[in-house]
Amino acid sequence: MATPQSDPSLSPLRTVAVVGLGTMGTGITEALARAGREVIGIDISEAQAARSAAALETSTARAVARGRLTEQERADVMARVRTGTDLTAAAAADLVIEVVPESYDIKHQVFRELDGIVRPDTVLATGTNALSVTRLAAASARPERVLGLHFFNPAPAMKLVEVVSSVLTAPGAVAAVTDLAIELGKEPVAVGDRPGFVADGLLFGYLNQAAAMYEAKYASREDIDAAMRLGCGLPMGPLALLDLIGIDTARTVLDAMYAESRDRLHAPAPILKQLSEAGLTGRKSGRGFYTYEAPGSATAVRDAQTPQDGAALTPGRTVRSVGVAGSGTMASGIAEVFAKAGYAVVLAARSEQKAQAAKARIGKSLDRSVDKGRMTAEAAAETLDLITPAGSYDAFADVDLAVEAVAEDLEVKRQLFQTLDKVCKPGAVLATTTSSLPVVACARATSRPQDVIGMHFFNPAPAMKLVEVVRTVLTAEDVHTTVHEVCARIRKHAVDCGDRAGFIVNALLFPYLNNAIKMVQEHYATLDDIDAAMKLGGGYPMGPFELLDVVGLDVSLAIEKVLHREFRDPGLAPAPLLEHLVAAGCLGRKTGRGFREYARR
């Protein structure tokens, strides 16, 4: 039983030793010193300790230049830090945080040496994101005082800190470290001990799938990254993020995750091993998925894989008028996008009344744009005048491009394409906006499969910049060129991908969402902690459960089933909890209850 003197929850952690002064260790040192802690920075390398001190000088000087610190505050911060190479300096610490390389052997050695140096009540924290905290604690003479304290890079700026308890950790140690994290201005999330914890546990599976997608030559690195930035609002694409994290680090984390889960989604993509073993570890080496100006540079430069500007393309077809089939939110949004770009648009639905209602919805959207100062009233009126509602698809007789945006049901779409085949003129491009169904199945419903292509817009279409351009094995080259030219005119960013389930965005997004559900299902972390972890640690605009409730749990389940059916991977099987909620009618915001409850409108 702990005595009052030895219970770390009763004594504030005033002096902290940071062992390992690489990028993360230096960032943690700065965060601690700026929060008023005395910091002892220790590294086995004298040169690295000096580099860390210099980096701290530079970082705090930059903070002064930006008005975030005064000169006096900077001087105080620097006075609270001392660096060196002698581990015995940690004897004065209330807390030791190790951020040495991700190796059990190295970390075990550090913990064994610390056992003979620090006080009995000192808390020992590992900064690992890949190794077992329990295994590290078990090798210590004081396992009840060992826990995980996982900061995110850059440590001074990122708000999330994962506090990781093993089955051996004393509650007092957890409380003391949690209090410290709050005093640092961080948002601590309590998680259990498994590789990757919450944020990295979800993030690295997604990054691994992106690497495998690129390795399979399904899409270019630029298109994969642009798709996730523009389609999901992420701050970085997955391949650029792997380069930032370090491809060798990612491989280590995934190896640890796979060793525990045996889930193929966590088995490191072979390209990660190839790049790591070639020394192409990302930004730090100057080359990874991309090539950089110099080792450590954030500036990517052209290389042999960079798309050529103005590369010769098959000439496209002329598009002056566009038909949009459907009357829902997506159809209305797409019609608005084309009209804003100056195209004459025929908006056709199953009845004249539905088509008129869809045009009225577009009118309200344009009025909102006028109210927000995004366009003039005259421009809004001219845009609306370009849209002609119709109660029959016969009105598509003269359009150059027909875009279907009807229900996500293959039989419904096939029947519509049979109709378009009959009414549209020869040479018209026929596009489907499906997000999960095979484009080739729509193409085969026509007598001109070479004219059929996928144009997957994202909701809301007027705001979202991404369009996934989906070629089948039958799509003509000039049809592909035409759609790229149209995307440029409507100011959308087109990314190319092949005709397989999920295309780029959904194929990467929905397994990540499914894995988040599994974490809750297994009682590993709460909805709120997982959402907070991904927003604060990954820079995601929404947490996975917020997003699931917005998308709709029924829609999410349908996409998960399509992905599982296409790829036959057990790891893609929909989480039972998702299936249970859908069966219970809890579909998200639209029903007032999904993973959370919402006030009825």
C-alpha positions in Angstrom: 0.0 0.0 0.0 1.4 3.4 -1.0 2.2 5.9 1.8 1.2 9.5 1.5 4.9 10.4 0.8 5.2 7.9 -2.0 1.9 8.4 -3.8 2.7 10.5 -6.8 -0.9 11.8 -7.0 -0.2 13.8 -3.9 3.0 15.5 -5.1 3.1 17.6 -8.3 5.5 16.5 -11.0 7.8 19.6 -11.0 11.1 18.3 -12.3 10.9 16.1 -15.4 13.7 14.3 -17.2 13.4 13.6 -20.9 15.5 10.7 -22.1 16.1 10.9 -25.9 16.4 14.3 -27.5 15.3 13.7 -31.1 12.5 15.6 -32.7 9.9 14.3 -30.2 12.0 14.5 -27.1 13.0 18.1 -28.0 9.3 19.0 -28.5 8.3 17.5 -25.2 11.1 19.4 -23.5 9.9 22.7 -24.9 6.2 22.0 -23.9 7.3 21.2 -20.4 9.6 24.2 -20.0 7.0 26.6 -21.4 4.6 25.2 -18.7 7.0 26.1 -15.9 8.6 22.7 -15.4 12.3 22.2 -14.7 13.5 19.9 -17.5 16.6 17.7 -17.6 17.2 16.6 -21.2 19.4 13.6 -21.6 20.7 11.9 -24.8 23.4 9.3 -25.3 24.9 11.5 -28.0 26.6 14.8 -27.1 26.1 16.1 -30.6 22.3 15.3 -30.4 22.0 17.0 -27.0 23.6 20.1 -28.5 21.3 19.9 -31.6 18.3 19.7 -29.3 19.4 22.8 -27.3 20.0 24.7 -30.6 16.5 23.6 -31.8 15.0 24.9 -28.6 16.8 28.2 -29.0 15.4 28.5 -32.6 11.9 27.4 -31.7 11.5 29.8 -28.8 13.0 32.7 -30.9 10.4 32.0 -33.5 7.7 32.1 -30.8 9.0 35.6 -29.7 8.9 36.8 -33.4 5.3 35.6 -33.7 4.3 37.3 -30.4 3.6 34.1 -28.6 6.4 34.6 -26.0 8.1 37.8 -24.6 11.9 37.9 -24.5 11.7 37.6 -20.7 9.4 34.5 -21.0 11.8 33.0 -23.5 14.8 33.6 -21.2 12.8 31.9 -18.4 12.0 28.9 -20.6 15.7 28.5 -21.6 16.8 28.8 -17.9 14.5 25.9 -16.9 16.2 23.5 -19.4 19.6 21.8 -19.0 20.9 19.1 -21.3 23.6 16.5 -21.1 24.5 12.8 -21.7 24.6 11.5 -18.1 21.5 9.4 -17.2 22.3 9.9 -13.5 21.0 13.5 -13.9 17.5 11.9 -13.8 18.0 11.3 -10.0 16.4 14.7 -9.3 13.3 14.0 -11.5 9.7 13.5 -10.3 8.9 12.1 -13.7 11.1 10.6 -16.4 9.8 10.4 -20.0 11.8 8.2 -22.3 11.5 8.8 -26.1 14.4 6.6 -27.3 14.2 4.4 -30.4 11.3 1.9 -30.7 13.2 -1.1 -29.5 12.4 -3.3 -26.5 16.1 -3.9 -26.0 16.9 -0.2 -25.9 14.0 0.8 -23.8 14.5 -2.1 -21.3 18.1 -1.0 -20.9 17.0 2.6 -20.1 14.4 1.4 -17.6 16.8 -1.0 -15.9 19.4 1.8 -15.5 16.7 4.3 -14.3 15.7 1.8 -11.6 19.0 2.3 -10.0 19.0 6.1 -10.3 15.6 7.6 -9.5 13.7 7.9 -6.3 11.2 5.2 -5.3 8.3 7.6 -5.9 9.4 8.7 -9.4 7.0 8.0 -12.2 8.5 6.4 -15.3 6.7 7.1 -18.6 7.4 5.6 -22.0 6.7 7.6 -25.2 6.2 4.5 -27.3 3.4 4.3 -29.8 4.2 0.8 -31.0 5.5 -1.3 -28.1 3.7 -2.9 -25.2 3.7 -0.7 -22.1 2.9 -3.8 -20.0 6.0 -5.6 -21.3 8.2 -2.5 -20.6 6.7 -2.1 -17.1 7.3 -5.8 -16.3 11.0 -5.4 -16.9 11.1 -2.6 -14.4 11.6 -3.0 -10.6 8.7 -0.6 -10.1 6.0 -1.7 -12.7 3.3 0.1 -10.7 5.1 3.4 -11.5 5.4 2.8 -15.3 2.9 4.0 -17.8 2.7 5.3 -21.4 2.6 9.0 -22.2 2.2 9.4 -25.9 2.6 12.9 -27.3 2.0 13.8 -30.9 4.3 15.6 -33.3 4.9 18.6 -33.0 4.6 18.2 -29.2 4.4 21.9 -28.4 1.5 22.4 -30.7 -0.5 19.1 -30.7 -3.2 19.0 -28.0 -3.6 15.3 -27.7 -1.8 13.2 -25.1 -2.7 9.5 -24.7 -2.2 8.3 -21.1 -1.7 4.5 -21.3 -2.2 2.3 -18.3 -1.0 -1.3 -18.1 -2.7 -3.8 -15.7 0.2 -3.1 -13.3 -0.1 0.8 -13.2 -1.0 2.4 -9.9 -4.0 4.8 -10.2 -2.0 7.5 -8.5 0.6 7.5 -11.2 -2.1 7.9 -13.9 -3.7 10.7 -11.9 -0.5 12.6 -11.5 0.5 12.3 -15.2 -3.1 13.2 -16.3 -2.9 16.4 -14.2 0.4 17.3 -15.7 -1.0 16.9 -19.2 -3.8 19.3 -18.4 -1.4 21.8 -16.9 0.6 21.6 -20.2 -2.6 22.7 -22.0 -3.1 19.3 -23.4 -6.2 17.1 -23.7 -5.4 13.7 -22.1 -7.2 10.6 -23.3 -7.1 7.5 -21.1 -6.5 4.3 -23.1 -5.5 0.7 -22.5 -2.3 -0.9 -23.6 -2.4 -2.2 -27.1 -0.1 -1.3 -30.1 -1.0 2.1 -31.6 -3.3 2.9 -28.7 -6.3 4.9 -30.2 -5.1 7.5 -32.6 -2.2 5.5 -34.2 -4.2 2.3 -33.9 -6.7 3.8 -36.3 -4.3 6.0 -38.3 -1.7 3.4 -39.2 -4.2 0.9 -40.6 -5.5 3.6 -42.9 -1.9 4.6 -43.9 -1.0 1.0 -44.6 -4.0 0.5 -46.9 -3.0 3.7 -48.8 0.5 2.4 -49.3 -0.9 -0.9 -50.6 -3.2 0.9 -52.9 -0.3 2.9 -54.3 1.9 -0.3 -54.5 -0.9 -2.0 -56.6 -0.7 0.9 -59.0 -4.4 1.5 -58.5 -3.9 5.3 -58.3 -1.0 7.7 -58.4 0.5 9.0 -55.1 -0.7 12.5 -56.0 -4.2 11.3 -56.6 -4.4 9.2 -53.5 -3.2 12.1 -51.4 -5.4 14.7 -53.1 -8.4 12.4 -52.7 -8.1 12.1 -49.0 -7.4 15.8 -48.5 -10.2 17.1 -50.6 -12.7 14.3 -50.1 -12.3 14.0 -46.3 -10.8 17.4 -45.3 -7.6 15.9 -43.9 -4.6 18.1 -43.4 -2.3 15.8 -45.3 -2.6 12.9 -47.7 -1.6 9.5 -46.4 1.5 9.0 -48.4 2.9 12.5 -47.6 2.0 11.7 -43.9 4.0 8.5 -44.1 7.0 10.4 -45.4 6.6 12.9 -42.5 6.2 10.2 -39.8 9.0 8.1 -41.2 8.4 4.9 -43.3 10.6 2.9 -41.0 8.6 4.1 -38.0 5.3 3.2 -39.7 6.6 -0.2 -40.5 7.6 -0.8 -36.8 4.2 0.3 -35.6 2.4 -1.9 -38.1 4.5 -4.9 -37.2 3.6 -4.5 -33.6 -0.1 -4.1 -34.4 -0.1 -7.1 -36.7 1.7 -9.2 -34.1 -1.3 -8.6 -31.7 -4.3 -8.4 -34.1 -3.2 -10.8 -36.9 -5.5 -8.6 -39.0 -4.3 -8.4 -42.6 -5.1 -4.7 -42.7 -2.2 -4.2 -40.2 0.3 -6.5 -42.1 2.8 -3.9 -43.4 2.5 -3.4 -47.1 5.6 -4.8 -48.8 6.5 -1.4 -50.2 7.1 -0.1 -46.7 9.7 -2.8 -46.1 11.3 -2.1 -49.5 11.6 1.6 -48.9 12.8 1.2 -45.3 15.5 -1.3 -46.2 16.7 1.0 -49.1 17.0 3.8 -46.6 14.2 5.8 -48.3 12.5 6.6 -45.0 10.7 9.8 -46.0 11.5 13.4 -45.3 14.3 12.7 -42.9 16.3 10.9 -45.6 15.2 13.2 -48.4 13.2 10.5 -50.2 10.3 8.2 -49.5 7.1 8.1 -51.5 8.1 11.6 -52.7 11.5 13.2 -53.2 12.5 16.2 -51.1 14.9 19.1 -51.6 17.2 17.7 -49.0 17.1 15.4 -45.9 14.8 16.9 -43.4 13.2 19.3 -45.9 9.4 19.6 -46.2 9.6 20.7 -49.8 8.8 18.0 -52.3 10.5 18.3 -55.7 9.8 16.8 -59.1 11.1 13.2 -59.7 10.5 10.5 -62.3 7.0 9.8 -60.9 5.8 13.4 -61.1 2.9 13.7 -63.6 4.1 15.6 -66.7 2.5 19.0 -67.2 0.6 19.2 -70.5 1.2 15.5 -71.2 -0.3 14.6 -74.6 -3.9 13.5 -74.2 -6.4 12.1 -76.7 -8.6 15.1 -77.7 -11.8 15.3 -75.8 -15.4 15.7 -77.0 -17.2 19.0 -77.0 -19.6 19.5 -74.0 -21.9 22.5 -74.1 -25.0 21.1 -72.4 -25.4 18.7 -69.5 -28.2 16.5 -68.3 -28.5 15.6 -64.6 -30.8 12.7 -63.7 -32.3 12.7 -60.2 -34.1 15.1 -57.8 -32.3 14.5 -54.5 -29.7 16.6 -52.7 -26.8 15.2 -54.8 -28.6 15.7 -58.1 -29.5 19.3 -57.2 -26.0 20.1 -56.0 -24.4 18.7 -59.2 -26.8 20.7 -61.4 -25.9 23.8 -59.5 -22.2 23.2 -60.0 -22.6 22.8 -63.8 -24.9 25.8 -64.1 -22.5 28.0 -62.1 -19.8 27.0 -64.6 -22.0 28.3 -67.5 -23.3 25.0 -68.8 -26.9 24.7 -70.0 -28.4 22.1 -67.7 -31.4 19.8 -68.1 -32.5 18.6 -64.6 -34.7 15.6 -65.2 -36.6 13.5 -62.6 -39.4 11.0 -62.6 -42.0 13.7 -62.6 -42.2 17.4 -63.5 -43.1 18.2 -59.9 -40.0 16.5 -58.5 -37.8 18.4 -61.1 -39.4 21.7 -60.2 -38.8 21.1 -56.5 -35.2 20.2 -57.2 -34.8 23.5 -59.1 -36.4 25.4 -56.3 -33.9 23.8 -53.9 -31.1 25.1 -56.1 -32.7 28.6 -56.1 -32.5 28.6 -52.2 -28.9 27.5 -52.3 -28.0 30.3 -54.7 -29.9 32.8 -52.5 -27.7 31.7 -49.6 -24.6 32.3 -51.7 -25.9 35.8 -52.4 -26.6 36.4 -48.7 -23.0 35.4 -47.9 -21.6 37.6 -50.5 -20.2 34.8 -52.7 -22.1 35.9 -55.8 -24.3 38.7 -57.0 -28.1 38.5 -57.2 -27.7 38.9 -61.0 -25.3 36.0 -61.3 -27.6 33.9 -59.2 -30.5 34.6 -61.4 -28.5 33.9 -64.6 -27.3 30.6 -63.1 -30.8 29.5 -62.2 -32.0 30.4 -65.7 -29.5 27.9 -67.2 -31.4 25.1 -65.5 -34.4 23.6 -67.3 -36.5 21.1 -65.2 -38.0 18.2 -67.0 -40.3 15.3 -66.0 -38.9 12.9 -68.6 -35.4 11.7 -69.6 -36.5 12.3 -73.2 -35.3 15.9 -72.5 -31.7 14.5 -72.6 -31.9 14.0 -76.4 -29.5 16.8 -77.2 -27.2 16.9 -74.1 -23.5 16.2 -74.6 -23.0 14.8 -71.1 -25.6 12.9 -69.0 -24.9 12.5 -65.3 -27.0 10.2 -63.2 -27.5 10.9 -59.5 -30.3 8.5 -58.6 -30.6 6.0 -55.8 -27.6 3.9 -54.9 -29.2 0.7 -56.3 -27.6 -1.2 -59.1 -30.9 -2.3 -60.7 -32.3 1.3 -60.6 -29.1 2.6 -62.2 -29.0 -0.1 -64.9 -32.5 0.6 -65.9 -31.7 4.3 -66.1 -28.6 3.7 -68.3 -30.8 1.6 -70.6 -33.1 4.6 -70.9 -30.1 7.0 -71.5 -28.8 4.7 -74.2 -32.1 5.1 -76.1 -32.6 8.8 -75.6 -29.1 10.4 -75.7 -27.5 11.2 -79.0 -24.5 9.2 -80.4 -21.3 10.5 -78.9 -22.8 11.8 -75.6 -20.8 10.9 -72.5 -22.8 8.9 -69.9 -21.6 9.3 -66.3 -22.6 7.6 -63.1 -22.1 9.2 -59.7 -22.1 5.9 -57.8 -19.9 5.8 -54.7 -19.7 2.0 -54.4 -21.3 0.1 -57.3 -19.4 -1.2 -60.3 -19.4 1.4 -63.1 -18.9 -1.4 -65.7 -22.3 -2.9 -64.7 -23.9 0.5 -65.7 -21.8 0.5 -68.9 -22.9 -3.0 -69.9 -26.6 -2.0 -69.6 -26.0 0.2 -72.7 -25.0 -0.5 -76.3 -22.1 1.9 -76.0 -20.0 1.0 -72.9 -17.1 3.0 -74.3 -19.0 6.2 -73.6 -19.7 5.3 -69.9 -17.5 6.6 -67.0 -17.8 7.3 -63.3 -17.9 10.8 -61.9 -18.1 10.5 -58.1 -18.9 13.9 -56.6 -18.8 14.4 -52.9 -21.6 15.9 -50.7 -22.3 18.8 -50.7 -21.3 19.0 -54.4 -21.2 22.8 -54.6 -18.6 22.9 -51.8 -16.5 19.8 -52.1 -13.7 20.1 -54.6 -13.1 16.4 -55.4 -14.4 14.3 -58.2 -13.2 10.7 -58.5 -13.0 9.9 -62.2 -13.6 6.1 -62.6 -12.6 4.4 -65.9 -13.7 0.9 -66.7 -11.8 -1.5 -68.9 -14.2 -0.4 -71.7 -14.1 3.4 -71.3 -12.8 5.2 -74.4 -9.7 7.5 -73.9 -11.4 10.5 -75.3 -14.3 10.1 -72.8 -11.7 10.1 -70.0 -10.1 13.3 -71.4 -13.6 14.9 -71.8 -14.4 14.4 -68.1 -11.1 15.8 -67.0 -11.7 18.9 -69.1 -15.2 19.3 -67.7 -13.9 18.9 -64.1 -11.4 21.7 -64.8 -14.2 24.0 -66.1 -16.4 23.3 -63.1 -13.4 24.0 -60.8 -13.2 20.5 -59.4 -10.0 18.5 -58.7 -10.2 15.2 -60.7 -8.4 12.1 -59.5 -8.2 8.9 -61.5 -9.0 5.5 -60.2 -10.0 2.1 -61.5 -13.5 0.5 -61.3 -13.3 -1.3 -57.9 -15.4 -1.0 -54.8 -14.9 2.2 -52.8 -12.7 3.8 -55.4 -10.0 5.8 -53.4 -11.8 7.7 -50.6 -14.4 5.2 -49.4 -11.9 2.3 -49.8 -9.6 4.0 -47.3 -12.2 5.8 -45.1 -14.7 3.1 -44.3 -12.3 0.4 -43.0 -11.0 3.2 -40.7 -14.5 3.9 -39.5 -15.2 0.2 -39.0 -12.1 -0.2 -36.9 -13.2 2.7 -34.7 -16.5 0.8 -34.1 -14.5 -2.3 -33.2 -12.6 -0.3 -30.5 -15.9 0.7 -28.8 -17.3 -2.8 -29.3 -14.3 -4.2 -27.5 -14.6 -1.6 -24.7 -11.1 -0.4 -25.4 -12.0 3.3 -25.4 -15.1 5.5 -25.4 -16.8 7.3 -28.3 -15.8 10.7 -26.9 -12.1 9.6 -26.4 -11.8 8.1 -29.9 -13.4 11.2 -31.5 -11.2 13.5 -29.5 -8.1 11.4 -30.3 -8.6 11.6 -34.1 -9.4 15.3 -34.1 -6.6 16.3 -31.8 -4.0 13.7 -32.7 -4.8 13.3 -36.4 -6.1 16.7 -37.4 -9.4 15.1 -38.6 -12.2 17.6 -39.0 -14.6 15.2 -37.4 -14.2 12.2 -35.2 -15.2 8.8 -36.6 -18.5 8.6 -34.7 -19.5 12.1 -35.5 -18.9 11.3 -39.2 -20.7 8.0 -39.0 -23.8 9.6 -37.6 -23.7 12.3 -40.3 -23.2 9.9 -43.2 -25.8 7.5 -41.9 -25.2 4.1 -40.3 -27.3 2.4 -43.0 -25.2 4.0 -45.7 -22.0 3.1 -43.9 -23.1 -0.5 -43.4 -24.0 -0.8 -47.1 -20.5 0.5 -48.2 -18.8 -1.8 -45.7 -20.7 -4.8 -47.1 -19.7 -3.9 -50.6 -16.0 -3.6 -49.6 -16.1 -6.9 -47.8 -17.8 -8.6 -50.7 -15.3 -7.2 -53.2 -12.0 -7.8 -51.3 -13.0 -10.9 -49.3 -10.8 -9.7 -46.4 -12.1 -10.8 -43.0 -10.8 -7.5 -41.5 -13.3 -5.6 -43.7 -16.4 -7.5 -42.3 -18.8 -4.9 -40.8 -18.5 -4.6 -37.0 -21.5 -6.4 -35.4 -22.3 -3.3 -33.4 -22.9 -1.4 -36.6 -25.2 -4.1 -37.9 -27.1 -4.1 -34.5 -27.7 -0.3 -34.5 -28.9 -0.4 -38.1 -31.3 -3.3 -37.3 -32.6 -1.2 -34.4 -33.3 1.7 -36.7 -30.6 3.9 -35.1 -29.2 5.4 -38.3 -27.6 8.6 -37.1 -28.7 12.2 -37.1 -31.5 11.6 -39.6 -33.3 9.4 -37.1 -32.3 11.3 -34.0 -30.1 8.4 -32.7 -27.0 6.6 -34.0 -23.9 6.3 -31.9 -25.2 9.3 -30.1 -28.6 10.8 -29.5 -29.7 14.1 -31.2 -32.5 16.5 -30.5 -35.4 16.0 -32.9 -36.0 19.0 -35.2 
